[in-house]
Amino acid sequence: MMYLDPEHPHRVLMLCYYYPPLRSSGTIRSLAFSRLLPQFGWTPVVLTVANPRPSWITVEQTPSEHEDCEVHRSTELNLFGLVNFLHGVCCRIARLFGRELQINYFAELLCIPDAEIAWLTTPRGLALAKSCELIYVSCSPFSASLSGCILKLLTGKPLVLDFRDAWTLNPHIKHARLHRAIISLLERFVLARCDALIVNTNGALRLYRQRYPEYQEKITAIPNGYDKLAIAPAQPEHKSFVIMHVGSFYSLRQPDLFLEALSELKLPDAEFVQVGPGCSAIEKYRSHLRIRTIKSVPHDEALELMKTASVLYLKQGHEQAADNYIAVAAKTYEYLASGLPIICDAPPGDNVDIVREYAAQCYIVTEPDKEKLKQAILDAYANRNRRQLKVTEKFAADFSRLTLSRKLADVFNRVVQPEAKNSSESETTQEHRRRAC
């Protein structure tokens, strides 16, 4: 792939809700792209949110932006507050009649495709897009993809959508039937209008190409990755057996069964360390286990904490409707970049496959089975003094942020230089013919 001249870079409008000072896995991906794309001839112009409304979002206390990146911010109206207020009023009325409302119908009807539809991006985005060659949108929120389509319609600039996680194919998404029908229509709408769609796992790539065969040529996969190799020391500084989880537990990603298994084993020197927000299971088993919680810390500090673990715990939800799980937790790549053993508690699918392929030592349980979790813990415990710390060259090369930024630049180049794409395809076809001969 021919890269654009770094001396005469093209400008790309990056529409990213999750960007510093917001802290999340999506933030890390967008920030890395904004820092590294200039090496491949693209200068980012970031448009992000000024005042995020979701209560679960963590904001850095001392925000710092990348000095070389042009960042703009636009307001988000408080649709979250409105629908929660209306739902609360209706819940209080319902309780007067002895009823409990299980569904926030105001959210289902007003937050389509999500509550961040109240993020006002179009006016500021339109002004910025006029000076750019391309529009890139990082989801979630998926309402940002609609903003990208509007900006493309108004400016005529090419549009690249990065779904990251799947949208309608995400088994964690639970909505009423009408809401699901509408977002299915919206997903098809944005696929028809974008010039390229990016997903972050091979499983998502396969499923999206199957669902939208007419658009399969514009769909590609760029996974998440690691920022830097943070290989742990050969032996931990402590003598205890530390099982560490970094990140949040939410939805079906809960450690209840794992902590129950660990508590029943009664290993004398075992300690479970949670780096990030707590959960009800941690409080439930705190009296049965040695549990240490460390509040959310900056990304670099989390990588250093990981190096003190004996084994890392990776949890994915066991979805009844998902027989081949397509999501890969962003922490998976950071775990693998440490070289540490991993206990992987996840359903069959992409996450299990990547751990099995790249981890030096792994203990995989693919079903919610307490006895199998016990055995995985015991195996890791037995090997605690014989752990192999290794990061393969293939993993280091394939999942570095620099490699992934190069892949994104390739997508940008194909979109803005279709003649280069046709030329490249022609060269590939000629090469195949030569090999056939």
C-alpha positions in Angstrom: 0.0 0.0 0.0 1.3 3.4 -1.0 1.1 5.9 1.9 0.4 9.6 1.5 3.3 12.0 1.6 3.9 12.8 5.3 5.2 16.2 4.2 1.7 16.9 2.7 -0.6 15.0 5.0 -4.3 14.7 4.6 -6.7 15.8 7.4 -9.2 13.3 8.8 -12.1 14.3 11.1 -12.2 11.8 13.9 -15.6 11.7 15.6 -14.8 10.0 18.9 -17.1 10.2 22.0 -14.6 8.3 24.0 -11.5 10.4 24.1 -9.4 11.9 27.0 -10.3 12.8 29.7 -12.8 10.0 29.4 -11.3 6.7 30.5 -12.3 3.5 28.7 -11.0 0.8 26.3 -12.5 2.9 23.4 -10.6 5.9 24.6 -7.3 4.0 24.4 -8.0 2.9 20.8 -8.9 6.4 19.6 -6.1 8.1 21.4 -3.5 5.6 19.9 -4.9 6.2 16.4 -4.8 10.0 16.8 -1.2 9.8 17.9 0.1 7.4 15.3 -1.8 8.2 12.1 0.5 11.2 11.3 3.3 8.6 10.7 1.2 7.4 7.7 0.3 10.8 6.2 -3.0 11.5 8.1 -3.4 14.4 10.5 -6.4 13.9 12.9 -8.8 16.6 13.8 -10.7 15.1 16.8 -14.3 16.0 17.7 -15.3 14.6 21.1 -17.9 15.3 23.8 -17.5 18.3 26.2 -19.8 17.1 29.0 -20.5 13.3 29.0 -23.8 12.5 30.6 -23.7 8.7 31.4 -23.2 8.2 35.2 -20.9 5.2 34.6 -18.3 7.1 32.7 -15.0 7.7 34.4 -13.3 11.1 33.8 -9.7 11.7 34.6 -9.2 14.2 37.4 -6.2 15.8 35.6 -7.1 15.6 31.9 -4.3 16.0 29.4 -4.6 16.0 25.7 -2.0 15.0 23.2 -0.2 18.2 22.3 0.1 17.5 18.6 -3.5 16.7 18.1 -6.2 19.2 17.3 -9.2 18.5 19.6 -12.6 20.1 19.6 -15.5 19.5 21.9 -19.3 19.8 21.5 -22.1 19.6 24.0 -24.3 16.7 24.9 -27.8 17.4 26.2 -28.9 15.4 29.2 -31.2 12.9 27.6 -30.0 10.3 30.2 -31.4 12.5 33.0 -34.7 13.1 31.3 -35.6 9.5 30.6 -34.4 8.4 34.1 -36.5 11.2 35.7 -39.6 10.2 33.7 -39.1 6.5 34.5 -38.6 7.3 38.2 -41.9 9.2 38.3 -43.8 6.4 36.6 -42.2 3.8 39.0 -43.4 5.8 42.0 -46.9 5.9 40.5 -46.8 2.2 39.7 -45.8 1.4 43.3 -49.0 3.1 44.5 -50.9 0.4 42.7 -48.6 -2.4 43.9 -46.7 -2.7 40.6 -43.0 -2.6 39.6 -41.9 -1.4 36.2 -39.1 -3.6 34.8 -38.4 -1.7 31.6 -37.6 2.0 31.1 -40.0 2.6 28.3 -38.9 6.2 27.9 -35.4 5.1 27.2 -36.7 2.5 24.7 -38.8 5.2 22.8 -36.6 8.3 23.1 -33.0 6.9 23.1 -32.8 5.6 19.6 -30.3 4.3 18.8 -28.9 5.4 22.2 -29.1 8.2 24.6 -26.0 9.8 23.1 -28.2 10.8 20.2 -28.3 14.1 22.2 -24.6 14.7 21.6 -24.7 17.7 19.3 -22.1 16.9 16.7 -23.5 18.0 13.4 -22.9 21.9 13.5 -19.3 21.6 14.8 -18.6 18.5 12.7 -19.8 20.2 9.6 -17.5 23.1 10.0 -14.5 20.8 10.7 -15.3 18.3 8.0 -15.0 21.0 5.3 -11.3 21.2 5.9 -10.8 17.4 6.0 -10.4 14.8 3.2 -12.2 12.1 5.1 -14.6 11.5 8.1 -13.8 8.7 10.6 -16.4 7.7 13.3 -15.5 5.6 16.3 -18.5 3.8 17.9 -19.9 3.4 20.4 -22.2 5.3 20.8 -23.7 4.1 17.5 -25.7 7.3 17.2 -22.3 8.7 16.1 -22.6 6.7 12.9 -25.8 8.5 12.0 -23.9 11.8 12.6 -21.2 10.6 10.2 -23.8 9.8 7.6 -25.3 13.3 7.9 -21.8 14.9 7.6 -21.1 12.8 4.5 -24.4 13.9 2.9 -23.7 17.5 3.6 -20.0 17.6 2.6 -19.6 14.8 0.1 -16.5 13.6 2.1 -15.9 9.8 2.3 -17.0 8.1 5.5 -15.2 5.3 7.5 -17.2 3.8 10.4 -15.4 1.9 13.1 -18.0 -0.1 15.1 -15.4 -1.6 17.4 -17.9 -4.0 19.1 -20.8 -5.3 17.1 -24.0 -3.3 17.0 -27.1 -5.4 16.4 -25.1 -8.6 16.6 -23.9 -7.9 20.2 -25.5 -10.5 22.5 -25.2 -8.0 25.4 -27.7 -5.6 23.8 -31.1 -6.1 25.3 -34.0 -4.0 24.0 -37.7 -4.3 23.3 -38.8 -5.6 20.0 -39.6 -2.2 18.4 -36.3 -0.8 19.5 -34.4 -3.8 18.0 -36.3 -3.4 14.7 -35.5 0.2 14.4 -31.7 -0.2 15.1 -31.6 -3.0 12.6 -32.9 -0.6 10.0 -30.5 2.0 11.1 -27.6 -0.4 10.9 -28.4 -1.3 7.3 -28.9 2.4 6.6 -25.4 3.4 7.8 -23.7 0.4 6.0 -25.3 1.4 2.8 -23.9 5.0 3.1 -20.4 4.5 4.5 -17.4 3.8 2.3 -15.8 1.4 4.7 -16.9 -0.4 7.9 -14.4 -1.6 10.5 -15.1 -4.2 13.2 -12.6 -5.5 15.8 -12.7 -9.3 15.6 -12.6 -11.9 12.9 -15.9 -13.3 14.3 -17.7 -10.0 13.9 -16.2 -9.7 10.4 -17.6 -13.1 9.4 -21.0 -12.4 10.8 -21.4 -9.0 9.3 -20.3 -10.2 5.9 -22.9 -13.0 6.2 -25.7 -10.6 7.2 -24.8 -8.0 4.6 -23.3 -9.9 1.6 -24.0 -6.9 -0.7 -21.5 -4.8 1.4 -19.0 -7.5 2.3 -16.2 -5.8 0.3 -16.4 -2.7 2.4 -16.2 -4.5 5.7 -12.8 -5.2 7.3 -11.4 -6.1 10.7 -8.9 -4.1 12.8 -8.6 -5.6 16.3 -7.8 -3.9 19.5 -4.2 -4.2 20.6 -1.6 -3.3 23.2 0.2 0.0 23.8 3.5 -1.5 25.0 4.9 -4.8 26.0 4.9 -4.9 29.8 6.5 -8.3 30.5 6.3 -9.3 34.1 9.4 -10.4 36.1 10.3 -14.1 36.1 9.3 -14.4 39.7 6.8 -12.1 41.6 8.1 -10.0 44.4 5.6 -11.5 46.8 5.1 -15.1 47.9 1.3 -15.2 47.8 -0.7 -16.5 44.9 -2.2 -13.4 43.4 -5.1 -13.8 40.9 -5.7 -10.3 39.4 -8.5 -8.9 37.3 -8.2 -5.5 35.7 -11.3 -3.6 34.5 -15.0 -3.6 35.2 -17.5 -6.4 35.9 -20.9 -5.7 34.4 -23.9 -7.4 32.9 -23.2 -11.1 32.6 -19.5 -10.6 33.2 -19.6 -11.3 36.9 -17.1 -13.3 39.0 -19.6 -14.9 41.4 -19.0 -18.5 40.3 -15.2 -18.0 40.1 -15.0 -16.5 43.6 -17.2 -19.3 44.9 -14.9 -21.8 43.5 -11.8 -20.0 44.8 -13.3 -19.7 48.3 -14.1 -23.5 48.5 -10.5 -24.4 47.6 -9.3 -22.6 50.7 -5.8 -22.1 49.3 -3.8 -20.6 52.2 -1.8 -18.0 50.3 -4.4 -17.1 47.5 -5.4 -13.5 47.1 -7.9 -12.1 44.5 -7.0 -8.5 43.4 -9.6 -6.4 41.6 -8.2 -3.3 39.8 -11.1 -1.2 38.9 -14.7 -0.8 40.2 -16.0 -3.3 42.6 -19.1 -5.5 42.3 -21.6 -7.3 44.6 -19.8 -10.6 44.3 -16.6 -9.1 45.7 -18.5 -7.8 48.7 -20.2 -11.1 49.1 -17.0 -13.2 49.2 -14.8 -10.7 51.0 -15.3 -12.5 54.3 -14.4 -15.9 52.7 -11.3 -14.8 50.8 -8.4 -12.5 50.8 -9.7 -9.9 48.5 -7.9 -6.6 47.7 -9.5 -3.9 45.6 -7.7 -1.1 43.9 -9.7 1.8 42.5 -9.5 2.6 38.8 -6.0 3.9 37.9 -4.4 5.4 34.8 -3.6 3.0 32.0 0.1 2.9 32.5 -0.3 2.3 36.2 -2.6 -0.6 35.5 0.0 -2.2 33.3 2.5 -2.0 36.1 0.1 -3.5 38.6 -0.5 -6.4 36.3 3.1 -7.4 36.4 2.8 -8.1 40.2 0.2 -10.9 39.6 0.8 -14.6 39.6 -2.0 -15.2 37.1 -4.5 -12.9 35.3 -8.2 -13.5 35.4 -10.2 -12.9 32.1 -14.0 -13.0 32.3 -16.6 -12.9 29.5 -20.3 -13.5 29.9 -21.9 -16.8 29.0 -24.7 -15.8 26.7 -27.5 -18.3 26.1 -28.0 -17.2 22.5 -24.3 -17.0 21.6 -22.8 -20.3 20.7 -19.7 -18.7 19.1 -18.8 -15.5 21.0 -17.4 -12.8 18.7 -16.3 -10.2 21.3 -12.7 -9.9 22.5 -12.2 -7.9 25.7 -9.8 -5.1 25.1 -7.9 -6.2 28.3 -7.0 -9.5 26.5 -4.3 -7.9 24.5 -2.8 -6.1 27.5 -2.9 -9.4 29.4 -1.1 -11.2 26.6 1.5 -8.4 26.3 2.5 -9.1 29.9 3.5 -12.7 29.2 1.7 -13.8 32.3 -0.5 -17.0 32.7 -4.2 -16.4 32.1 -7.3 -18.0 33.5 -9.8 -17.5 30.8 -13.4 -17.9 31.9 -15.3 -17.3 28.7 -17.6 -19.0 26.2 -16.1 -20.5 23.0 -15.3 -18.0 20.3 -12.8 -15.3 19.4 -11.7 -14.4 22.9 -10.9 -18.0 23.8 -9.2 -18.6 20.4 -6.8 -15.7 20.8 -5.8 -16.6 24.4 -5.2 -20.2 23.3 -3.1 -19.1 20.3 -0.9 -16.5 22.0 -0.7 -17.1 25.7 2.4 -18.8 27.0 0.3 -20.5 29.7 -3.5 -20.5 29.8 -6.2 -22.3 31.7 -9.5 -22.1 29.8 -13.0 -22.8 31.0 -15.6 -22.4 28.3 -18.8 -23.1 30.4 -20.1 -22.0 33.8 -18.9 -25.0 35.6 -17.6 -24.6 39.2 -15.6 -27.8 39.3 -13.8 -26.9 36.0 -13.0 -23.5 37.4 -11.6 -25.1 40.5 -9.4 -27.3 38.4 -8.2 -24.3 36.4 -7.3 -22.5 39.6 -5.5 -25.6 41.0 -3.5 -26.1 37.8 -2.4 -22.4 37.8 -1.6 -22.8 41.5 0.5 -25.9 40.9 2.5 -24.1 38.2 2.9 -20.8 40.1 6.7 -21.4 40.5 7.1 -22.8 37.0 5.4 -20.1 35.0 6.6 -19.3 31.5 6.8 -15.7 30.6 6.7 -15.3 26.9 5.3 -12.9 24.3 5.6 -14.3 20.8 7.1 -12.2 18.0 3.9 -12.7 15.9 1.7 -11.3 18.7 4.1 -8.4 19.3 4.0 -7.6 15.5 0.3 -8.2 14.8 -1.2 -6.3 17.7 1.0 -3.3 18.3 -0.8 0.0 18.0 1.6 1.0 15.2 0.6 -2.0 13.1 -3.1 -1.3 13.7 -2.7 2.4 12.9 -1.0 1.4 9.6 -4.0 -0.8 8.8 -6.4 2.0 9.5 -4.3 4.3 7.2 -4.6 1.6 4.5 -8.4 1.8 4.8 -8.3 5.6 4.6 -6.0 5.5 1.5 -8.3 3.0 -0.3 -11.3 5.2 0.4 -9.8 8.5 -0.8 -7.7 6.9 -3.6 -9.9 4.3 -5.3 -7.6 4.2 -8.3 -4.8 3.0 -6.0 -7.1 0.3 -4.7 -7.9 -0.8 -8.3 -4.2 -0.7 -9.1 -3.4 -2.8 -6.1 -6.1 -5.3 -6.9 -4.8 -5.6 -10.5 -1.3 -6.2 -9.3 -2.6 -8.9 -6.9 -4.6 -10.6 -9.7 -1.5 -10.6 -11.9 0.6 -12.2 -9.1 -2.0 -14.9 -8.6 -2.0 -15.6 -12.3 1.8 -15.9 -12.3 1.7 -18.3 -9.4 -1.0 -20.4 -11.1 1.3 -20.7 -14.1 
